[in-house]
Amino acid sequence: MIFDILQKRKHVVEYSKDDIPSKETINDILWHAWKTTPSKQNMMPYKISVYGPEHAQAKTSVWSKVAGNHHASEVSGTKKGRIKEPSYRVNPYYAHIHNAPWLLIFQYRVCTYTSPFYEKAIKRGHYMEQMYRDDIIGSRTASFEGGLFAANIAALCLEKDIDISYCGCWPYSVDEWKDVPGVEENIIMLLTLGKGSYYRRQKLEKDNSSHLEYKTAYEDIVKFV
């Protein structure tokens, strides 16, 4: 069942260095995710830069940005009086960013063309905001569509016993990403793929703290009106 497949997802701390999914396998997963992901007017105003095992330096650079942004967030929280002081601690659960065999960076994409169907619609006065940078960068539509694509990637990976982990912490300005090839616009999401060898839940159990972390209650999230 799909539910059983999705239940297999675990956040990875370390990926296997020996058991690495092939480029052909990753490409197959991404193609099927592309094929099954819906998009407003079929524009898909985002793109995914894929970094394989040979891109170790790029992954380390991304990890550094993620860790730096985490620290900057704590400094900001301190200045606002919301925490006493920064932890000055590197979050160990970011490690998957630099040890993953496959890193995916989702970023906004300004669409430069559309289908003949919408070309006709534009001539009739339809406004295609995906084709203009000031409308699409930071767009909620692009962000949630990227999330739909990522969810499909996750399901397809888990079906093949490939692990997937997410990261939602990074510096927003594209100017801070100039040293990472393939990043040309603001980031939407970071994903890593591979065969996990050590997971977050294992570390929590080792630290005797797994019972302290749990998902927010269903009743607090879902409200029938």
C-alpha positions as CSV (number, residue, x, y, z in Angstrom):
1,M,0.0,0.0,0.0
2,I,1.1,3.6,-0.6
3,F,0.7,4.3,3.1
4,D,3.1,1.6,4.0
5,I,5.6,2.8,1.5
6,L,5.5,6.4,2.8
7,Q,5.8,5.2,6.4
8,K,9.4,4.0,5.4
9,R,10.7,7.6,5.3
10,K,13.4,8.4,7.9
11,H,15.7,11.4,8.1
12,V,19.2,10.4,7.2
13,V,22.3,11.5,9.1
14,E,24.7,9.5,7.1
15,Y,24.4,7.9,3.7
16,S,26.2,4.8,2.5
17,K,29.4,5.4,0.6
18,D,29.3,2.0,-0.9
19,D,25.7,1.4,-1.9
20,I,25.0,4.4,-4.3
21,P,22.0,4.6,-6.6
22,S,23.0,4.9,-10.2
23,K,22.5,8.0,-12.3
24,E,20.1,6.0,-14.4
25,T,18.0,5.1,-11.4
26,I,17.8,8.7,-10.1
27,N,17.0,9.9,-13.6
28,D,14.2,7.4,-13.9
29,I,12.7,8.5,-10.5
30,L,12.9,12.2,-11.5
31,W,11.3,11.5,-14.9
32,H,8.4,9.7,-13.3
33,A,8.0,12.4,-10.7
34,W,7.9,15.0,-13.5
35,K,5.4,12.9,-15.4
36,T,3.0,12.6,-12.4
37,T,3.3,16.1,-10.8
38,P,0.5,18.6,-11.6
39,S,1.3,22.2,-12.3
40,K,-0.8,25.3,-12.9
41,Q,-1.1,25.7,-16.7
42,N,1.6,23.0,-17.0
43,M,4.3,25.7,-16.6
44,M,6.3,24.1,-13.7
45,P,8.0,27.4,-12.7
46,Y,10.9,25.8,-10.9
47,K,13.9,23.8,-11.8
48,I,16.0,21.1,-10.1
49,S,19.8,21.1,-10.2
50,V,21.1,17.6,-9.6
51,Y,24.5,17.0,-8.0
52,G,25.9,13.5,-8.1
53,P,28.8,11.7,-6.3
54,E,31.4,13.7,-8.2
55,H,30.1,17.0,-6.7
56,A,31.6,16.7,-3.2
57,Q,32.9,20.3,-3.1
58,A,29.5,21.8,-4.1
59,K,27.7,19.7,-1.4
60,T,30.2,20.9,1.3
61,S,29.6,24.5,0.2
62,V,25.9,24.0,0.5
63,W,26.3,22.4,3.9
64,S,28.3,25.4,5.0
65,K,25.6,27.8,3.9
66,V,22.9,25.8,5.7
67,A,24.9,25.7,8.9
68,G,25.7,29.4,8.6
69,N,22.0,30.3,8.0
70,H,21.1,28.2,11.1
71,H,23.5,30.3,13.2
72,A,22.2,33.6,11.6
73,S,18.6,32.5,12.6
74,E,19.6,32.0,16.2
75,V,21.4,35.4,16.3
76,S,18.3,37.0,14.9
77,G,16.1,35.3,17.5
78,T,18.5,36.5,20.2
79,K,18.2,40.1,19.0
80,K,14.4,39.9,19.0
81,G,14.5,38.7,22.6
82,R,13.0,35.4,21.8
83,I,15.9,33.2,22.9
84,K,18.5,34.0,25.5
85,E,21.6,33.4,23.3
86,P,22.6,31.5,20.2
87,S,23.5,27.8,20.8
88,Y,26.7,28.1,18.8
89,R,26.1,24.5,17.9
90,V,26.3,22.9,14.5
91,N,23.1,20.9,13.9
92,P,24.2,17.3,13.4
93,Y,21.2,16.6,11.3
94,Y,22.5,18.8,8.5
95,A,25.2,16.2,7.8
96,H,23.2,14.5,5.1
97,I,23.7,17.6,2.9
98,H,27.5,17.0,2.4
99,N,27.6,13.1,2.7
100,A,24.7,12.3,0.3
101,P,25.6,10.8,-3.0
102,W,22.8,12.8,-4.6
103,L,21.7,16.4,-3.8
104,L,18.8,18.1,-5.4
105,I,18.4,21.9,-5.3
106,F,15.0,23.2,-6.2
107,Q,15.0,26.9,-7.4
108,Y,12.6,29.2,-9.0
109,R,12.5,29.3,-12.8
110,V,11.3,32.2,-15.0
111,C,9.4,30.5,-17.8
112,T,10.5,31.7,-21.3
113,Y,7.8,29.9,-23.3
114,T,4.4,28.3,-23.0
115,S,2.3,25.8,-24.9
116,P,0.4,26.9,-28.0
117,F,-2.9,26.6,-26.0
118,Y,-1.7,29.4,-23.7
119,E,-0.1,31.4,-26.4
120,K,-3.6,31.8,-27.8
121,A,-4.9,32.6,-24.3
122,I,-2.2,35.3,-23.9
123,K,-3.3,36.9,-27.2
124,R,-6.9,37.0,-25.8
125,G,-5.6,38.9,-22.7
126,H,-4.6,36.1,-20.3
127,Y,-1.7,37.1,-18.0
128,M,0.9,34.4,-17.5
129,E,2.8,35.5,-14.3
130,Q,5.2,32.6,-14.5
131,M,6.9,34.4,-17.4
132,Y,7.9,37.4,-15.4
133,R,10.7,37.4,-12.7
134,D,9.1,39.9,-10.4
135,D,6.0,37.7,-10.2
136,I,7.5,34.3,-10.0
137,I,10.5,34.6,-7.6
138,G,9.1,33.9,-4.2
139,S,5.8,32.8,-5.7
140,R,3.7,30.7,-3.4
141,T,2.5,28.7,-6.5
142,A,6.0,27.8,-7.5
143,S,6.9,26.8,-3.9
144,F,3.9,24.5,-3.3
145,E,4.3,23.0,-6.8
146,G,7.9,22.2,-6.0
147,G,6.7,20.6,-2.8
148,L,4.3,18.4,-4.9
149,F,7.2,17.3,-7.1
150,A,9.4,16.6,-4.0
151,A,6.6,14.5,-2.5
152,N,6.4,12.4,-5.7
153,I,10.2,12.0,-5.7
154,A,9.9,10.7,-2.1
155,A,7.3,8.2,-2.9
156,L,9.1,6.9,-5.9
157,C,12.4,6.7,-4.0
158,L,10.9,4.8,-1.0
159,E,9.3,2.4,-3.5
160,K,12.8,1.5,-4.6
161,D,14.2,1.5,-1.0
162,I,16.1,4.7,-1.6
163,D,16.1,7.1,1.3
164,I,15.3,10.8,1.0
165,S,15.8,13.7,3.4
166,Y,14.8,17.4,3.3
167,C,16.4,20.6,4.4
168,G,14.5,23.9,4.9
169,C,17.3,26.1,6.2
170,W,19.4,28.1,3.7
171,P,20.4,31.7,3.0
172,Y,17.7,33.3,0.8
173,S,19.7,35.6,-1.4
174,V,20.9,34.1,-4.6
175,D,24.0,36.3,-4.3
176,E,25.2,34.0,-1.5
177,W,25.2,31.0,-3.9
178,K,27.6,32.1,-6.6
179,D,30.1,29.5,-5.7
180,V,27.7,26.6,-6.3
181,P,27.4,25.8,-10.0
182,G,23.9,25.3,-11.3
183,V,22.3,27.8,-8.8
184,E,21.0,30.8,-10.7
185,E,17.9,31.8,-8.8
186,N,16.5,31.8,-5.2
187,I,16.2,28.4,-3.6
188,I,12.9,26.6,-2.9
189,M,14.1,23.4,-1.3
190,L,17.0,21.1,-0.7
191,L,16.7,17.3,-1.0
192,T,19.2,14.5,-0.6
193,L,18.9,10.9,-1.9
194,G,20.7,7.7,-1.4
195,K,20.9,4.6,0.8
196,G,20.9,5.6,4.5
197,S,23.4,4.0,6.8
198,Y,22.6,5.9,10.0
199,Y,19.3,7.7,10.8
200,R,18.2,10.5,13.0
201,R,15.9,8.2,15.0
202,Q,18.9,6.0,15.8
203,K,20.8,8.9,17.1
204,L,17.9,10.0,19.3
205,E,17.6,6.5,20.7
206,K,21.3,6.4,21.4
207,D,21.0,9.7,23.3
208,N,17.9,8.4,25.1
209,S,15.8,11.2,23.8
210,S,13.6,9.6,21.1
211,H,10.6,9.8,23.5
212,L,11.0,13.5,23.7
213,E,10.3,14.2,20.0
214,Y,7.0,13.5,18.3
215,K,4.8,14.9,15.6
216,T,2.2,17.6,16.4
217,A,-1.1,16.0,17.2
218,Y,-3.5,15.2,14.3
219,E,-6.3,17.1,16.1
220,D,-4.2,20.3,16.2
221,I,-3.6,20.1,12.5
222,V,-6.8,18.9,10.9
223,K,-10.0,20.8,11.7
224,F,-13.3,19.9,10.2
225,V,-15.3,23.1,10.0
